[in-house]
Amino acid sequence: MPEARSAPQEAGHRVDVVLTGLRRHAGHLVAELPGPLRRIRLRGGDTVLEVEWHAAPAGTAPTASPVPPSTDAPPPERYAVRSPIVGTFHRAPEPGAAPFVAVGDLIRPGQVVGVVEAMKLMNEVTADRGGRVAEVLAADGQPVEYDQPLVALDPE
């Protein structure tokens, strides 16, 4: 039987989940920056993660633990449509229906490529830009995290 949680415990768990996603996102951003970081601020709902390194003496740079590249991220020439929220990814609007997109489909900006179910709400995942679907990176019914790549697009 699952352990029952009180409302404060559930709220704390949600904050932990959001912070974990924000930390991962911050790690990816830091790894992509060419120089030392001055400030980064990420927000997920009411949760905010802020990181700032002060100027280091000349010739030294602040060190951060390296973030290994994600194994499910698309190659750099591809664009990834990412999960806007933590939840369960669904490729189709309902069980048994055709998926929103398939490999080889040409999609346009704003087109729905899937949904992420969170707390019994279906959140549409839309493409910010157009392209051809090169790969679907998340399986139907798979739990996904905030900012996880879901669909890889080749530019058109």
Secondary structure, 3 states (H helix, E strand, C coil): CCCCCCHHHHHHHHHHHHHHHHHHHHHHHHHHCCCCCCCEEEEECCEEEEECCCCCCCCCCCCCCCCCCCCCCCCCCCEEEECCCCEEEECCCCCCCCCCCCCCCEECCCCEEEEEEECCEEEEEECCCCEEEEEECCCCCCEECCCCEEEEEECC
